[in-house]
């Protein structure tokens, strides 16, 4: 039964990907203008406050992903909520322009996630204890056979 289910999922995934003729969003030269310019035009003060108050500005400048403290600040800031909700509307109105992955996930599927949904998704990451310092091991971890 499990093998049949796995085969069904594989066939369904391939069928969805094969039926999708949309380009990857990351390959589209002007997708940033389509998605981000309307938000910057209408919500510039909120974007600036969100970036500053959450610490995301530091992550953007350093070209790194935000850390858990920055994510925590992001999800506790009203301005960031405003920006996410504005982004959802823009993404929804451009939902069939492109896909975000090789599985054929349409851009608009991102618009189904609210600010609070995203907060729940990231909650486990934000609640992790800080990593403990460790020394690199010279041998790989043993596996039990």
N, CA, C and O atoms as a GROMACS GRO file, in nm:
protein
  580
    1UNK      N    1   0.082  -0.120   0.000
    1UNK     CA    2   0.000   0.000   0.000
    1UNK      C    3   0.086   0.126   0.000
    1UNK      O    4   0.058   0.221  -0.073
    2UNK      N    5   0.192   0.127   0.082
    2UNK     CA    6   0.280   0.244   0.089
    2UNK      C    7   0.349   0.268  -0.044
    2UNK      O    8   0.366   0.382  -0.086
    3UNK      N    9   0.390   0.160  -0.111
    3UNK     CA   10   0.456   0.174  -0.241
    3UNK      C   11   0.360   0.231  -0.344
    3UNK      O   12   0.400   0.314  -0.426
    4UNK      N   13   0.234   0.189  -0.341
    4UNK     CA   14   0.135   0.240  -0.435
    4UNK      C   15   0.111   0.389  -0.411
    4UNK      O   16   0.099   0.467  -0.505
    5UNK      N   17   0.104   0.428  -0.284
    5UNK     CA   18   0.083   0.569  -0.249
    5UNK      C   19   0.202   0.654  -0.295
    5UNK      O   20   0.183   0.762  -0.350
    6UNK      N   21   0.323   0.606  -0.273
    6UNK     CA   22   0.443   0.678  -0.315
    6UNK      C   23   0.445   0.693  -0.466
    6UNK      O   24   0.481   0.799  -0.518
    7UNK      N   25   0.407   0.587  -0.538
    7UNK     CA   26   0.404   0.593  -0.685
    7UNK      C   27   0.301   0.696  -0.731
    7UNK      O   28   0.327   0.773  -0.823
    8UNK      N   29   0.183   0.698  -0.667
    8UNK     CA   30   0.079   0.794  -0.701
    8UNK      C   31   0.130   0.936  -0.682
    8UNK      O   32   0.109   1.022  -0.769
    9UNK      N   33   0.196   0.963  -0.570
    9UNK     CA   34   0.249   1.097  -0.544
    9UNK      C   35   0.353   1.136  -0.648
    9UNK      O   36   0.356   1.251  -0.693
   10UNK      N   37   0.439   1.042  -0.686
   10UNK     CA   38   0.540   1.070  -0.787
   10UNK      C   39   0.475   1.104  -0.920
   10UNK      O   40   0.513   1.202  -0.984
   11UNK      N   41   0.376   1.025  -0.962
   11UNK     CA   42   0.307   1.049  -1.089
   11UNK      C   43   0.235   1.184  -1.084
   11UNK      O   44   0.239   1.259  -1.182
   12UNK      N   45   0.169   1.214  -0.973
   12UNK     CA   46   0.098   1.341  -0.961
   12UNK      C   47   0.194   1.459  -0.968
   12UNK      O   48   0.164   1.559  -1.033
   13UNK      N   49   0.307   1.448  -0.902
   13UNK     CA   50   0.407   1.555  -0.903
   13UNK      C   51   0.461   1.577  -1.043
   13UNK      O   52   0.472   1.691  -1.089
   14UNK      N   53   0.495   1.469  -1.112
   14UNK     CA   54   0.546   1.480  -1.248
   14UNK      C   55   0.440   1.538  -1.340
   14UNK      O   56   0.472   1.620  -1.426
   15UNK      N   57   0.316   1.497  -1.324
   15UNK     CA   58   0.208   1.547  -1.409
   15UNK      C   59   0.188   1.697  -1.390
   15UNK      O   60   0.171   1.770  -1.487
   16UNK      N   61   0.191   1.741  -1.266
   16UNK     CA   62   0.175   1.885  -1.239
   16UNK      C   63   0.292   1.963  -1.297
   16UNK      O   64   0.271   2.066  -1.361
   17UNK      N   65   0.412   1.914  -1.276
   17UNK     CA   66   0.530   1.984  -1.328
   17UNK      C   67   0.530   1.985  -1.480
   17UNK      O   68   0.564   2.086  -1.542
   18UNK      N   69   0.492   1.874  -1.541
   18UNK     CA   70   0.492   1.865  -1.687
   18UNK      C   71   0.383   1.952  -1.748
   18UNK      O   72   0.400   2.001  -1.860
   19UNK      N   73   0.272   1.973  -1.677
   19UNK     CA   74   0.163   2.051  -1.732
   19UNK      C   75   0.184   2.200  -1.714
   19UNK      O   76   0.100   2.280  -1.756
   20UNK      N   77   0.292   2.238  -1.652
   20UNK     CA   78   0.316   2.378  -1.620
   20UNK      C   79   0.416   2.438  -1.718
   20UNK      O   80   0.532   2.397  -1.722
   21UNK      N   81   0.371   2.534  -1.796
   21UNK     CA   82   0.458   2.597  -1.893
   21UNK      C   83   0.507   2.734  -1.846
   21UNK      O   84   0.568   2.808  -1.924
   22UNK      N   85   0.481   2.768  -1.723
   22UNK     CA   86   0.523   2.899  -1.673
   22UNK      C   87   0.672   2.898  -1.639
   22UNK      O   88   0.725   2.796  -1.596
   23UNK      N   89   0.739   3.012  -1.658
   23UNK     CA   90   0.882   3.019  -1.625
   23UNK      C   91   0.903   3.027  -1.474
   23UNK      O   92   0.812   3.060  -1.398
   24UNK      N   93   1.024   2.995  -1.432
   24UNK     CA   94   1.061   3.014  -1.292
   24UNK      C   95   1.068   3.164  -1.265
   24UNK      O   96   1.122   3.240  -1.345
   25UNK      N   97   1.013   3.206  -1.153
   25UNK     CA   98   1.014   3.349  -1.117
   25UNK      C   99   1.157   3.403  -1.113
   25UNK      O  100   1.182   3.516  -1.155
   26UNK      N  101   1.250   3.322  -1.061
   26UNK     CA  102   1.389   3.367  -1.047
   26UNK      C  103   1.456   3.391  -1.181
   26UNK      O  104   1.560   3.457  -1.187
   27UNK      N  105   1.399   3.339  -1.291
   27UNK     CA  106   1.460   3.359  -1.422
   27UNK      C  107   1.401   3.480  -1.495
   27UNK      O  108   1.447   3.515  -1.604
   28UNK      N  109   1.302   3.544  -1.438
   28UNK     CA  110   1.236   3.657  -1.504
   28UNK      C  111   1.306   3.787  -1.465
   28UNK      O  112   1.316   3.821  -1.347
   29UNK      N  113   1.354   3.859  -1.566
   29UNK     CA  114   1.434   3.979  -1.541
   29UNK      C  115   1.360   4.088  -1.465
   29UNK      O  116   1.419   4.150  -1.377
   30UNK      N  117   1.236   4.113  -1.496
   30UNK     CA  118   1.165   4.227  -1.437
   30UNK      C  119   1.064   4.187  -1.330
   30UNK      O  120   0.978   4.268  -1.294
   31UNK      N  121   1.071   4.064  -1.280
   31UNK     CA  122   0.972   4.022  -1.181
   31UNK      C  123   0.982   4.106  -1.053
   31UNK      O  124   0.881   4.129  -0.987
   32UNK      N  125   1.100   4.151  -1.019
   32UNK     CA  126   1.116   4.237  -0.901
   32UNK      C  127   1.039   4.367  -0.916
   32UNK      O  128   0.977   4.414  -0.821
   33UNK      N  129   1.044   4.424  -1.036
   33UNK     CA  130   0.970   4.548  -1.061
   33UNK      C  131   0.820   4.525  -1.048
   33UNK      O  132   0.747   4.609  -0.994
   34UNK      N  133   0.774   4.411  -1.098
   34UNK     CA  134   0.631   4.379  -1.094
   34UNK      C  135   0.584   4.359  -0.951
   34UNK      O  136   0.476   4.404  -0.912
   35UNK      N  137   0.665   4.290  -0.872
   35UNK     CA  138   0.624   4.255  -0.736
   35UNK      C  139   0.656   4.362  -0.633
   35UNK      O  140   0.573   4.390  -0.546
   36UNK      N  141   0.774   4.421  -0.640
   36UNK     CA  142   0.819   4.507  -0.531
   36UNK      C  143   0.790   4.655  -0.550
   36UNK      O  144   0.766   4.726  -0.453
   37UNK      N  145   0.792   4.703  -0.674
   37UNK     CA  146   0.768   4.846  -0.696
   37UNK      C  147   0.633   4.893  -0.644
   37UNK      O  148   0.626   4.998  -0.580
   38UNK      N  149   0.523   4.818  -0.668
   38UNK     CA  150   0.394   4.865  -0.614
   38UNK      C  151   0.394   4.874  -0.461
   38UNK      O  152   0.330   4.962  -0.404
   39UNK      N  153   0.464   4.784  -0.397
   39UNK     CA  154   0.469   4.786  -0.250
   39UNK      C  155   0.552   4.904  -0.202
   39UNK      O  156   0.513   4.973  -0.108
   40UNK      N  157   0.665   4.929  -0.267
   40UNK     CA  158   0.748   5.042  -0.229
   40UNK      C  159   0.674   5.173  -0.254
   40UNK      O  160   0.684   5.267  -0.175
   41UNK      N  161   0.600   5.180  -0.365
   41UNK     CA  162   0.527   5.302  -0.396
   41UNK      C  163   0.418   5.331  -0.293
   41UNK      O  164   0.400   5.446  -0.252
   42UNK      N  165   0.346   5.228  -0.252
   42UNK     CA  166   0.230   5.248  -0.164
   42UNK      C  167   0.262   5.234  -0.015
   42UNK      O  168   0.188   5.285   0.069
   43UNK      N  169   0.372   5.166   0.018
   43UNK     CA  170   0.398   5.134   0.160
   43UNK      C  171   0.542   5.164   0.202
   43UNK      O  172   0.593   5.100   0.294
   44UNK      N  173   0.606   5.260   0.138
   44UNK     CA  174   0.747   5.289   0.167
   44UNK      C  175   0.774   5.316   0.316
   44UNK      O  176   0.870   5.260   0.368
   45UNK      N  177   0.694   5.397   0.386
   45UNK     CA  178   0.723   5.419   0.528
   45UNK      C  179   0.717   5.289   0.610
   45UNK      O  180   0.800   5.267   0.698
   46UNK      N  181   0.619   5.204   0.580
   46UNK     CA  182   0.607   5.077   0.654
   46UNK      C  183   0.725   4.985   0.622
   46UNK      O  184   0.776   4.917   0.710
   47UNK      N  185   0.768   4.983   0.496
   47UNK     CA  186   0.882   4.899   0.457
   47UNK      C  187   1.006   4.944   0.532
   47UNK      O  188   1.080   4.862   0.587
   48UNK      N  189   1.030   5.075   0.533
   48UNK     CA  190   1.149   5.128   0.602
   48UNK      C  191   1.146   5.095   0.751
   48UNK      O  192   1.246   5.051   0.808
   49UNK      N  193   1.031   5.116   0.815
   49UNK     CA  194   1.020   5.086   0.959
   49UNK      C  195   1.035   4.936   0.984
   49UNK      O  196   1.101   4.896   1.080
   50UNK      N  197   0.974   4.854   0.899
   50UNK     CA  198   0.984   4.709   0.916
   50UNK      C  199   1.130   4.664   0.907
   50UNK      O  200   1.177   4.589   0.992
   51UNK      N  201   1.201   4.711   0.805
   51UNK     CA  202   1.341   4.673   0.789
   51UNK      C  203   1.426   4.718   0.907
   51UNK      O  204   1.512   4.644   0.954
   52UNK      N  205   1.400   4.840   0.954
   52UNK     CA  206   1.480   4.893   1.065
   52UNK      C  207   1.446   4.826   1.198
   52UNK      O  208   1.535   4.784   1.271
   53UNK      N  209   1.318   4.817   1.230
   53UNK     CA  210   1.276   4.764   1.360
   53UNK      C  211   1.303   4.614   1.373
   53UNK      O  212   1.332   4.566   1.483
   54UNK      N  213   1.293   4.541   1.264
   54UNK     CA  214   1.314   4.396   1.272
   54UNK      C  215   1.460   4.357   1.265
   54UNK      O  216   1.499   4.248   1.308
   55UNK      N  217   1.542   4.446   1.210
   55UNK     CA  218   1.682   4.411   1.189
   55UNK      C  219   1.706   4.346   1.054
   55UNK      O  220   1.819   4.309   1.022
   56UNK      N  221   1.601   4.332   0.973
   56UNK     CA  222   1.617   4.272   0.841
   56UNK      C  223   1.711   4.354   0.753
   56UNK      O  224   1.777   4.299   0.665
   57UNK      N  225   1.717   4.484   0.778
   57UNK     CA  226   1.808   4.569   0.700
   57UNK      C  227   1.950   4.516   0.710
   57UNK      O  228   2.022   4.511   0.609
   58UNK      N  229   1.992   4.477   0.831
   58UNK     CA  230   2.127   4.422   0.849
   58UNK      C  231   2.147   4.295   0.768
   58UNK      O  232   2.252   4.275   0.708
   59UNK      N  233   2.045   4.210   0.766
   59UNK     CA  234   2.054   4.085   0.689
   59UNK      C  235   2.063   4.115   0.540
   59UNK      O  236   2.140   4.051   0.468
   60UNK      N  237   1.984   4.211   0.492
   60UNK     CA  238   1.986   4.246   0.350
   60UNK      C  239   2.123   4.300   0.311
   60UNK      O  240   2.180   4.260   0.210
   61UNK      N  241   2.176   4.391   0.392
   61UNK     CA  242   2.308   4.450   0.363
   61UNK      C  243   2.416   4.344   0.363
   61UNK      O  244   2.506   4.346   0.279
   62UNK      N  245   2.409   4.252   0.457
   62UNK     CA  246   2.510   4.145   0.468
   62UNK      C  247   2.483   4.030   0.371
   62UNK      O  248   2.562   3.936   0.363
   63UNK      N  249   2.372   4.037   0.298
   63UNK     CA  250   2.333   3.930   0.203
   63UNK      C  251   2.326   3.794   0.271
   63UNK      O  252   2.382   3.695   0.224
   64UNK      N  253   2.256   3.794   0.384
   64UNK     CA  254   2.238   3.670   0.459
   64UNK      C  255   2.092   3.658   0.498
   64UNK      O  256   2.015   3.754   0.492
   65UNK      N  257   2.054   3.538   0.539
   65UNK     CA  258   1.919   3.517   0.590
   65UNK      C  259   1.908   3.579   0.728
   65UNK      O  260   2.006   3.585   0.802
   66UNK      N  261   1.789   3.626   0.764
   66UNK     CA  262   1.773   3.682   0.898
   66UNK      C  263   1.789   3.574   1.004
   66UNK      O  264   1.757   3.458   0.981
   67UNK      N  265   1.840   3.615   1.120
   67UNK     CA  266   1.855   3.519   1.230
   67UNK      C  267   1.724   3.512   1.310
   67UNK      O  268   1.628   3.582   1.279
   68UNK      N  269   1.722   3.427   1.412
   68UNK     CA  270   1.596   3.405   1.485
   68UNK      C  271   1.551   3.530   1.560
   68UNK      O  272   1.431   3.553   1.574
   69UNK      N  273   1.644   3.612   1.610
   69UNK     CA  274   1.604   3.736   1.678
   69UNK      C  275   1.540   3.833   1.580
   69UNK      O  276   1.440   3.898   1.612
   70UNK      N  277   1.598   3.843   1.461
   70UNK     CA  278   1.542   3.931   1.358
   70UNK      C  279   1.405   3.881   1.314
   70UNK      O  280   1.314   3.961   1.293
   71UNK      N  281   1.390   3.750   1.300
   71UNK     CA  282   1.258   3.695   1.266
   71UNK      C  283   1.157   3.724   1.376
   71UNK      O  284   1.043   3.761   1.348
   72UNK      N  285   1.198   3.708   1.501
   72UNK     CA  286   1.109   3.738   1.613
   72UNK      C  287   1.063   3.882   1.611
   72UNK      O  288   0.946   3.912   1.634
   73UNK      N  289   1.157   3.973   1.584
   73UNK     CA  290   1.122   4.116   1.576
   73UNK      C  291   1.031   4.142   1.458
   73UNK      O  292   0.936   4.220   1.468
   74UNK      N  293   1.059   4.076   1.345
   74UNK     CA  294   0.976   4.091   1.226
   74UNK      C  295   0.831   4.056   1.256
   74UNK      O  296   0.740   4.131   1.221
   75UNK      N  297   0.810   3.944   1.322
   75UNK     CA  298   0.674   3.897   1.346
   75UNK      C  299   0.606   3.968   1.463
   75UNK      O  300   0.490   3.938   1.493
   76UNK      N  301   0.674   4.059   1.529
   76UNK     CA  302   0.611   4.136   1.636
   76UNK      C  303   0.594   4.282   1.598
   76UNK      O  304   0.562   4.365   1.682
   77UNK      N  305   0.614   4.314   1.471
   77UNK     CA  306   0.610   4.452   1.423
   77UNK      C  307   0.488   4.474   1.334
   77UNK      O  308   0.469   4.402   1.235
   78UNK      N  309   0.406   4.572   1.367
   78UNK     CA  310   0.287   4.601   1.287
   78UNK      C  311   0.322   4.643   1.145
   78UNK      O  312   0.250   4.610   1.050
   79UNK      N  313   0.433   4.715   1.129
   79UNK     CA  314   0.473   4.758   0.995
   79UNK      C  315   0.508   4.638   0.908
   79UNK      O  316   0.477   4.638   0.788
   80UNK      N  317   0.570   4.537   0.965
   80UNK     CA  318   0.602   4.416   0.887
   80UNK      C  319   0.475   4.342   0.848
   80UNK      O  320   0.466   4.286   0.739
   81UNK      N  321   0.378   4.341   0.937
   81UNK     CA  322   0.248   4.280   0.905
   81UNK      C  323   0.186   4.353   0.785
   81UNK      O  324   0.135   4.289   0.693
   82UNK      N  325   0.191   4.486   0.786
   82UNK     CA  326   0.137   4.565   0.676
   82UNK      C  327   0.208   4.531   0.544
   82UNK      O  328   0.143   4.516   0.441
   83UNK      N  329   0.339   4.518   0.549
   83UNK     CA  330   0.417   4.487   0.429
   83UNK      C  331   0.381   4.348   0.376
   83UNK      O  332   0.364   4.329   0.256
   84UNK      N  333   0.371   4.251   0.465
   84UNK     CA  334   0.337   4.114   0.422
   84UNK      C  335   0.198   4.111   0.360
   84UNK      O  336   0.178   4.046   0.257
   85UNK      N  337   0.103   4.178   0.421
   85UNK     CA  338  -0.033   4.179   0.366
   85UNK      C  339  -0.036   4.250   0.230
   85UNK      O  340  -0.109   4.207   0.141
   86UNK      N  341   0.041   4.356   0.215
   86UNK     CA  342   0.049   4.423   0.085
   86UNK      C  343   0.112   4.332  -0.019
   86UNK      O  344   0.068   4.326  -0.134
   87UNK      N  345   0.216   4.260   0.023
   87UNK     CA  346   0.283   4.166  -0.067
   87UNK      C  347   0.188   4.056  -0.111
   87UNK      O  348   0.189   4.014  -0.227
   88UNK      N  349   0.106   4.008  -0.019
   88UNK     CA  350   0.008   3.903  -0.054
   88UNK      C  351  -0.084   3.951  -0.166
   88UNK      O  352  -0.114   3.875  -0.258
   89UNK      N  353  -0.130   4.076  -0.157
   89UNK     CA  354  -0.220   4.128  -0.260
   89UNK      C  355  -0.151   4.138  -0.395
   89UNK      O  356  -0.210   4.102  -0.498
   90UNK      N  357  -0.028   4.185  -0.396
   90UNK     CA  358   0.047   4.197  -0.522
   90UNK      C  359   0.074   4.059  -0.581
   90UNK      O  360   0.058   4.037  -0.701
   91UNK      N  361   0.114   3.966  -0.496
   91UNK     CA  362   0.142   3.829  -0.542
   91UNK      C  363   0.014   3.765  -0.596
   91UNK      O  364   0.016   3.699  -0.699
   92UNK      N  365  -0.097   3.786  -0.525
   92UNK     CA  366  -0.225   3.728  -0.569
   92UNK      C  367  -0.263   3.781  -0.707
   92UNK      O  368  -0.312   3.705  -0.791
   93UNK      N  369  -0.243   3.909  -0.731
   93UNK     CA  370  -0.281   3.967  -0.860
   93UNK      C  371  -0.186   3.928  -0.972
   93UNK      O  372  -0.216   3.950  -1.089
   94UNK      N  373  -0.071   3.870  -0.939
   94UNK     CA  374   0.026   3.824  -1.040
   94UNK      C  375   0.048   3.673  -1.029
   94UNK      O  376   0.153   3.622  -1.068
   95UNK      N  377  -0.050   3.604  -0.976
   95UNK     CA  378  -0.032   3.464  -0.938
   95UNK      C  379   0.005   3.370  -1.051
   95UNK      O  380   0.072   3.269  -1.027
   96UNK      N  381  -0.035   3.400  -1.172
   96UNK     CA  382  -0.007   3.306  -1.280
   96UNK      C  383   0.105   3.353  -1.374
   96UNK      O  384   0.111   3.310  -1.489
   97UNK      N  385   0.191   3.440  -1.326
   97UNK     CA  386   0.304   3.487  -1.407
   97UNK      C  387   0.419   3.387  -1.411
   97UNK      O  388   0.485   3.371  -1.514
   98UNK      N  389   0.442   3.318  -1.298
   98UNK     CA  390   0.558   3.230  -1.290
   98UNK      C  391   0.541   3.130  -1.177
   98UNK      O  392   0.446   3.136  -1.099
   99UNK      N  393   0.636   3.036  -1.170
   99UNK     CA  394   0.638   2.936  -1.063
   99UNK      C  395   0.762   2.960  -0.978
   99UNK      O  396   0.861   3.014  -1.025
  100UNK      N  397   0.754   2.918  -0.851
  100UNK     CA  398   0.865   2.945  -0.761
  100UNK      C  399   0.959   2.827  -0.745
  100UNK      O  400   1.065   2.840  -0.683
  101UNK      N  401   0.923   2.711  -0.800
  101UNK     CA  402   1.009   2.593  -0.787
  101UNK      C  403   0.985   2.497  -0.903
  101UNK      O  404   0.896   2.518  -0.985
  102UNK      N  405   1.065   2.393  -0.910
  102UNK     CA  406   1.055   2.294  -1.018
  102UNK      C  407   0.930   2.208  -1.007
  102UNK      O  408   0.898   2.135  -1.101
  103UNK      N  409   0.859   2.216  -0.896
  103UNK     CA  410   0.737   2.137  -0.879
  103UNK      C  411   0.615   2.206  -0.938
  103UNK      O  412   0.506   2.149  -0.939
  104UNK      N  413   0.633   2.328  -0.987
  104UNK     CA  414   0.522   2.400  -1.048
  104UNK      C  415   0.438   2.479  -0.949
  104UNK      O  416   0.322   2.510  -0.978
  105UNK      N  417   0.493   2.512  -0.834
  105UNK     CA  418   0.419   2.590  -0.735
  105UNK      C  419   0.402   2.732  -0.788
  105UNK      O  420   0.500   2.804  -0.806
  106UNK      N  421   0.279   2.771  -0.812
  106UNK     CA  422   0.251   2.904  -0.866
  106UNK      C  423   0.282   3.011  -0.762
  106UNK      O  424   0.266   2.990  -0.642
  107UNK      N  425   0.324   3.123  -0.811
  107UNK     CA  426   0.352   3.238  -0.725
  107UNK      C  427   0.234   3.269  -0.634
  107UNK      O  428   0.251   3.300  -0.517
  108UNK      N  429   0.114   3.259  -0.689
  108UNK     CA  430  -0.006   3.292  -0.613
  108UNK      C  431  -0.031   3.201  -0.494
  108UNK      O  432  -0.103   3.240  -0.402
  109UNK      N  433   0.026   3.081  -0.495
  109UNK     CA  434   0.008   2.993  -0.380
  109UNK      C  435   0.070   3.054  -0.254
  109UNK      O  436   0.027   3.024  -0.143
  110UNK      N  437   0.172   3.137  -0.272
  110UNK     CA  438   0.230   3.206  -0.156
  110UNK      C  439   0.129   3.301  -0.092
  110UNK      O  440   0.133   3.323   0.029
  111UNK      N  441   0.039   3.355  -0.173
  111UNK     CA  442  -0.060   3.451  -0.122
  111UNK      C  443  -0.161   3.385  -0.030
  111UNK      O  444  -0.237   3.454   0.038
  112UNK      N  445  -0.164   3.253  -0.026
  112UNK     CA  446  -0.258   3.185   0.063
  112UNK      C  447  -0.208   3.185   0.208
  112UNK      O  448  -0.285   3.154   0.299
  113UNK      N  449  -0.082   3.220   0.228
  113UNK     CA  450  -0.025   3.222   0.364
  113UNK      C  451  -0.034   3.362   0.423
  113UNK      O  452   0.025   3.457   0.371
  114UNK      N  453  -0.109   3.375   0.530
  114UNK     CA  454  -0.123   3.505   0.597
  114UNK      C  455   0.001   3.532   0.683
  114UNK      O  456   0.086   3.445   0.701
  115UNK      N  457   0.009   3.651   0.734
  115UNK     CA  458   0.117   3.689   0.825
  115UNK      C  459   0.121   3.594   0.944
  115UNK      O  460   0.227   3.548   0.986
  116UNK      N  461   0.003   3.564   0.999
  116UNK     CA  462  -0.004   3.475   1.114
  116UNK      C  463   0.034   3.331   1.078
  116UNK      O  464   0.093   3.260   1.159
  117UNK      N  465  -0.001   3.287   0.955
  117UNK     CA  466   0.041   3.154   0.909
  117UNK      C  467   0.194   3.147   0.903
  117UNK      O  468   0.254   3.050   0.948
  118UNK      N  469   0.255   3.250   0.846
  118UNK     CA  470   0.401   3.253   0.836
  118UNK      C  471   0.465   3.254   0.974
  118UNK      O  472   0.567   3.189   0.997
  119UNK      N  473   0.404   3.328   1.066
  119UNK     CA  474   0.455   3.332   1.204
  119UNK      C  475   0.453   3.193   1.266
  119UNK      O  476   0.548   3.154   1.334
  120UNK      N  477   0.346   3.118   1.243
  120UNK     CA  478   0.338   2.981   1.294
  120UNK      C  479   0.442   2.890   1.230
  120UNK      O  480   0.500   2.804   1.297
  121UNK      N  481   0.465   2.908   1.102
  121UNK     CA  482   0.564   2.826   1.031
  121UNK      C  483   0.703   2.849   1.089
  121UNK      O  484   0.780   2.754   1.108
  122UNK      N  485   0.736   2.975   1.117
  122UNK     CA  486   0.869   3.009   1.168
  122UNK      C  487   0.883   2.996   1.319
  122UNK      O  488   0.994   3.003   1.371
  123UNK      N  489   0.774   2.976   1.390
  123UNK     CA  490   0.778   2.969   1.537
  123UNK      C  491   0.878   2.866   1.590
  123UNK      O  492   0.952   2.898   1.682
  124UNK      N  493   0.882   2.745   1.536
  124UNK     CA  494   0.979   2.649   1.590
  124UNK      C  495   1.123   2.697   1.576
  124UNK      O  496   1.205   2.674   1.665
  125UNK      N  497   1.155   2.762   1.466
  125UNK     CA  498   1.290   2.814   1.446
  125UNK      C  499   1.321   2.924   1.546
  125UNK      O  500   1.432   2.928   1.601
  126UNK      N  501   1.226   3.011   1.571
  126UNK     CA  502   1.249   3.124   1.661
  126UNK      C  503   1.262   3.080   1.806
  126UNK      O  504   1.324   3.151   1.886
  127UNK      N  505   1.206   2.966   1.842
  127UNK     CA  506   1.211   2.919   1.980
  127UNK      C  507   1.328   2.826   2.008
  127UNK      O  508   1.342   2.778   2.120
  128UNK      N  509   1.411   2.801   1.910
  128UNK     CA  510   1.525   2.713   1.932
  128UNK      C  511   1.622   2.778   2.030
  128UNK      O  512   1.644   2.899   2.025
  129UNK      N  513   1.681   2.699   2.119
  129UNK     CA  514   1.784   2.755   2.206
  129UNK      C  515   1.907   2.789   2.122
  129UNK      O  516   1.928   2.731   2.016
  130UNK      N  517   1.989   2.883   2.169
  130UNK     CA  518   2.110   2.917   2.092
  130UNK      C  519   2.198   2.794   2.076
  130UNK      O  520   2.207   2.711   2.167
  131UNK      N  521   2.262   2.781   1.960
  131UNK     CA  522   2.349   2.665   1.940
  131UNK      C  523   2.464   2.666   2.040
  131UNK      O  524   2.520   2.772   2.070
  132UNK      N  525   2.499   2.550   2.089
  132UNK     CA  526   2.611   2.543   2.182
  132UNK      C  527   2.741   2.534   2.104
  132UNK      O  528   2.746   2.471   1.998
  133UNK      N  529   2.846   2.597   2.156
  133UNK     CA  530   2.975   2.588   2.086
  133UNK      C  531   3.021   2.443   2.083
  133UNK      O  532   3.013   2.371   2.183
  134UNK      N  533   3.070   2.403   1.970
  134UNK     CA  534   3.120   2.266   1.959
  134UNK      C  535   3.248   2.266   1.878
  134UNK      O  536   3.271   2.355   1.796
  135UNK      N  537   3.328   2.168   1.902
  135UNK     CA  538   3.451   2.155   1.825
  135UNK      C  539   3.426   2.058   1.712
  135UNK      O  540   3.358   1.957   1.730
  136UNK      N  541   3.480   2.088   1.595
  136UNK     CA  542   3.458   1.997   1.482
  136UNK      C  543   3.516   1.859   1.513
  136UNK      O  544   3.624   1.846   1.571
  137UNK      N  545   3.444   1.760   1.473
  137UNK     CA  546   3.487   1.622   1.494
  137UNK      C  547   3.575   1.578   1.379
  137UNK      O  548   3.546   1.610   1.263
  138UNK      N  549   3.681   1.506   1.409
  138UNK     CA  550   3.769   1.459   1.302
  138UNK      C  551   3.717   1.331   1.240
  138UNK      O  552   3.762   1.291   1.132
  139UNK      N  553   3.623   1.267   1.306
  139UNK     CA  554   3.566   1.145   1.249
  139UNK      C  555   3.415   1.162   1.237
  139UNK      O  556   3.352   1.228   1.319
  140UNK      N  557   3.356   1.101   1.133
  140UNK     CA  558   3.212   1.115   1.116
  140UNK      C  559   3.138   1.045   1.229
  140UNK      O  560   3.192   0.951   1.289
  141UNK      N  561   3.017   1.089   1.259
  141UNK     CA  562   2.940   1.025   1.365
  141UNK      C  563   2.913   0.879   1.330
  141UNK      O  564   2.894   0.845   1.213
  142UNK      N  565   2.912   0.795   1.430
  142UNK     CA  566   2.886   0.654   1.404
  142UNK      C  567   2.738   0.632   1.385
  142UNK      O  568   2.655   0.701   1.444
  143UNK      N  569   2.706   0.536   1.300
  143UNK     CA  570   2.566   0.504   1.277
  143UNK      C  571   2.541   0.364   1.329
  143UNK      O  572   2.625   0.275   1.318
  144UNK      N  573   2.424   0.348   1.386
  144UNK     CA  574   2.391   0.215   1.439
  144UNK      C  575   2.332   0.130   1.328
  144UNK      O  576   2.245   0.175   1.254
  145UNK      N  577   2.379   0.010   1.317
  145UNK     CA  578   2.332  -0.079   1.211
  145UNK      C  579   2.234  -0.178   1.263
  145UNK      O  580   2.184  -0.262   1.188
   0.00000   0.00000   0.00000
